[in-house]
Amino acid sequence: MTTFNFKNVYVKSESVIVGNTEKDGPFGDLFEDYSRDPYFGKSSFELGEIEMTRLAISKCLQKGKIKQADVAYGTDLMNQLTCHYLASELNCSFTGLYGACSGSALVIGHGAMMLEYGSVHNVLCFASSHAQTAERQFRYPNEYGIQKKECSTTTVTACGAVVLSNEFSDLKITSFTMGKVIDWQFKDVHDMGKAMVPAAYQTMMDHFYDTKRTFDDYDLVLTGDLGKIGYAMLSEMMEKERFQLHQKLNDCGILIYDINHQDVYCGGSGCGCSMAVLLTHVFSKLRTKEMKRVLLVATGCLHNVFLTQQNQSIPVVAHAICIERS
Amino acid sequence: MDQKMIRELSKRHQIPQKKLKNSGIAFLSGGVLSVIAQLLNEGLRQNFSDENAVILVILILIGGAAVLTGLGIYDQLAKFAGAGLFVPITGFSNALSSSAMECRKEGLIYGIGSNMFKLAGSVITYGIVSAIIFSFISYGVSLL
């Protein structure tokens, strides 16, 4: 049993700050705020990412009308997590979690567990990713002229923050499936969308098994950042298992950009991607009563740059959270 | 979940790399760059010796690529041209200048100084190694 069920976990407030390309995407109007400048008015990309996170958190706390949370969980993609530089300002117990691009569901899931089983009232969960800092850490310098592979994805510049609380509200988190790490000896770091497919599949199967549900019980099942190749592969795997998808399966990496017109290769990636789509698109659909129950399966590549250079494979993971209208 | 089955499935889900198109563009753009360099060379030969003109052309290409990198234009051009800009000296210049730009916030020593050759370092290392090997070979041949 890897699924935790919750009865008293509600969404109090949320906020998403994005960068330039995301603002021009299909959900541009849903985001709280944006910056055309990748530095967010600071002197380096890393400080810019911290500033973006700071903005998202302050807006989120403001909207929830609380001064500070009791506990906070944060994640991003950097080595040793840049969110630690911000944690001292939060003035509450803090844990930084690393789950690469699966971080969004990981922090929300852990926040929900804390609320359900701990004695706290408000938990702040946030996830951020930044295109330039990720490019610099995982790939090449930003201005380096190289033709990327067609199968690569673009890291989303976005930070989403959400306050969960045990006070009743219109949306609630009902379950969290903690994923198993899978290593299927896949080694291409430029094709991470495909690498994460078996993890998404495994977590979805575990979730369906534990909750005794199937695609029919959901209005939408969103994967984190598989991109269009990963999405096609997962769809085929699901259809092989005789699931009727009925266009209920989609991917945040495909949704966040206009992949036919924006120059983003196979779609978006990063923990900010799934967090931003969840807090804007999904929440608004749930609030307008177009949907009742949504499953987010955030996927992540847990590779280490040194180990992949030593020809080791990429371990992958996916965590799922279920959001429902109260 | 069967790993063999997944691997077979993954083989079918490949986006074909546009190798032919990319090679064609690289061929043409590399050619255009060479024509520009040749025209520059011809122009400079009016005022400089043949040897100096060649060196000046190389310096202009290196400087031009570095300036374009700083302006954020080079990576857009290289995305289109590929090896057409990567193989000539412009690629080397871009590798140095982009690494230097990226690390400027970490300071002159730990940032620019130690990271500038992060990408171009292997070109220099193996350039020196192969120069040593070939100089021995050429000395050996000259003794025969």
Interface residues (C-beta under 8 A of the other chain):
Chain A: S43 S44 R136 Y140 P141 N142 E143 Y144 G145 I146 Q147 K148 K149 E150 C151 I182 W184 Q185 F186 K194 V197 P198 Y201 Q202 I229 A232 M233 E236 M237 C266
Chain B: M1 Q3 I6 R7 L9 S10 H13 Q14 I15 P16 Q17 K18 N22 T69 G70 G72 Y74 D75 L77 A78 K79 G82 L85 F86 G91 N94 A95 S97 S98 S99 M101 E102 K105 L119
